[in-house]
Structures are given as C-alpha cells and as structure tokens.
Amino acid sequence: MATPVLPARYTLPLVEVRVTELDLACLPEVGAVFDRLLALRPTQVVLDLSDCRHLDAAAIGLLLDVHRRLTRADAALTVRDPNPRVRRILHITRLDQVLSIVSEEGPAA
C-alpha cells in the first residue's frame, strides 16, 4: 500500500500515536512510522505511552530524535500517560526536563 504524500503546503494540526512497545526490537518499525508521520508536517504529536511497559536506550534515542525533528519544524512532541515505570525512566534520563509529559490528572510534576 502506498503511503499518501501531501504537498508541502499542507500540514496536520495534531497527530496522536499510541505505542505499546518501544525498544530496540521494534525500533525499525516504529522509526519508519515516525518518519512517515513527520513527513506530514504535524504541528503537534501526542505520543500515548499508557500501554508501553518499558523504554530502553534505543527508545530514548528515538524520542530525542523525534523531539529534535519536531522542534526544528516549529512543532511539539507531548508524551501522554506513561506508566510509573516508564515515567521513572523518563525522570532518570532527564527526558522529563526536555519533553512535555502529561497524564490524565494533568501535567506531570
């Protein structure tokens, strides 16, 4: 199936992505999804991690790359509803200082 390509003048205001696995094993597939998504030039990407149980170093690198690419395009990445384990990984790696992280209760403290 061909991936739709929008002319450069079109952008998407918001794209939500739910990720259930984010580690080295699935990185090529998830990375390809993000490449296609970023080609659509969204102004905001919400990454729902509510069902993601673990992040590894490769996943952290991918998150930083997506954040960097969106920032350069004047867009934003928001991480939504990470579970306590994933939230702790984001805190230990200080990604919580770089990324916008929100939960159902509101912005992460």
C-alpha positions as CSV (number, residue, x, y, z in Angstrom):
1,M,0.0,0.0,0.0
2,A,1.4,3.4,-1.0
3,T,2.0,6.0,1.7
4,P,0.0,9.2,1.0
5,V,2.2,12.2,0.3
6,L,0.8,15.6,0.9
7,P,2.1,18.6,-1.0
8,A,4.4,20.7,1.2
9,R,1.8,23.4,1.7
10,Y,-0.4,21.1,3.8
11,T,0.2,20.4,7.5
12,L,-1.7,18.4,10.1
13,P,-2.5,20.2,13.3
14,L,-2.4,17.2,15.6
15,V,-1.4,13.6,15.3
16,E,-1.9,11.1,18.2
17,V,0.2,7.9,18.2
18,R,-0.3,5.0,20.7
19,V,2.8,2.9,21.2
20,T,2.7,-0.4,23.1
21,E,6.3,-1.4,22.6
22,L,9.3,0.9,22.3
23,D,12.6,-0.8,22.4
24,L,15.5,-1.9,20.2
25,A,13.5,-4.9,18.8
26,C,10.7,-2.8,17.3
27,L,12.8,0.4,16.7
28,P,13.0,-0.1,12.8
29,E,9.2,-0.4,12.6
30,V,8.4,2.4,15.0
31,G,11.1,4.6,13.4
32,A,9.6,4.1,10.0
33,V,6.1,5.1,11.3
34,F,7.6,8.3,12.8
35,D,9.4,9.0,9.5
36,R,6.1,8.8,7.6
37,L,4.3,10.8,10.3
38,L,6.8,13.6,10.4
39,A,6.7,13.8,6.6
40,L,3.1,15.0,7.0
41,R,4.4,18.0,9.0
42,P,2.2,17.9,12.0
43,T,2.2,20.9,14.4
44,Q,1.8,18.7,17.4
45,V,2.4,14.9,18.0
46,V,1.0,13.3,21.1
47,L,2.7,10.0,21.9
48,D,0.4,7.9,24.2
49,L,2.6,5.6,26.3
50,S,-0.2,4.3,28.6
51,D,0.2,0.8,27.3
52,C,4.0,0.9,26.9
53,R,5.7,-1.1,29.7
54,H,9.4,-0.3,29.1
55,L,11.8,2.0,27.3
56,D,15.4,1.1,26.5
57,A,18.3,3.3,25.4
58,A,17.3,2.9,21.7
59,A,13.8,4.2,22.5
60,I,15.2,7.1,24.4
61,G,17.3,8.0,21.4
62,L,14.3,7.7,19.1
63,L,12.3,10.0,21.4
64,L,15.1,12.6,21.4
65,D,15.4,12.4,17.6
66,V,11.6,12.9,17.1
67,H,11.6,15.8,19.6
68,R,14.6,17.4,17.8
69,R,13.0,17.0,14.4
70,L,9.7,18.4,15.5
71,T,11.4,21.3,17.3
72,R,13.3,22.2,14.1
73,A,9.9,22.2,12.3
74,D,8.4,24.5,14.9
75,A,6.2,21.7,16.2
76,A,5.9,19.9,19.5
77,L,6.0,16.4,21.0
78,T,3.9,15.6,24.0
79,V,4.2,12.3,25.9
80,R,0.9,11.2,27.4
81,D,0.1,8.9,30.3
82,P,3.4,7.0,30.8
83,N,3.0,4.3,33.5
84,P,5.1,4.7,36.7
85,R,8.0,2.6,35.4
86,V,8.2,4.5,32.1
87,R,7.8,7.8,34.0
88,R,10.7,6.8,36.2
89,I,12.9,6.0,33.2
90,L,12.0,9.4,31.7
91,H,12.9,11.1,35.0
92,I,16.2,9.2,35.5
93,T,17.3,10.1,31.9
94,R,16.1,13.6,32.5
95,L,13.8,13.4,29.5
96,D,11.1,14.8,31.7
97,Q,13.1,18.1,31.6
98,V,13.1,18.1,27.8
99,L,9.8,16.6,26.8
100,S,6.3,17.7,27.7
101,I,4.8,14.9,29.7
102,V,1.1,14.9,30.6
103,S,-1.2,12.4,32.3
104,E,-5.0,12.1,32.8
105,E,-4.6,14.0,36.0
106,G,-2.8,16.9,34.2
107,P,0.8,17.9,33.5
108,A,3.5,15.7,35.2
109,A,5.1,17.3,38.3
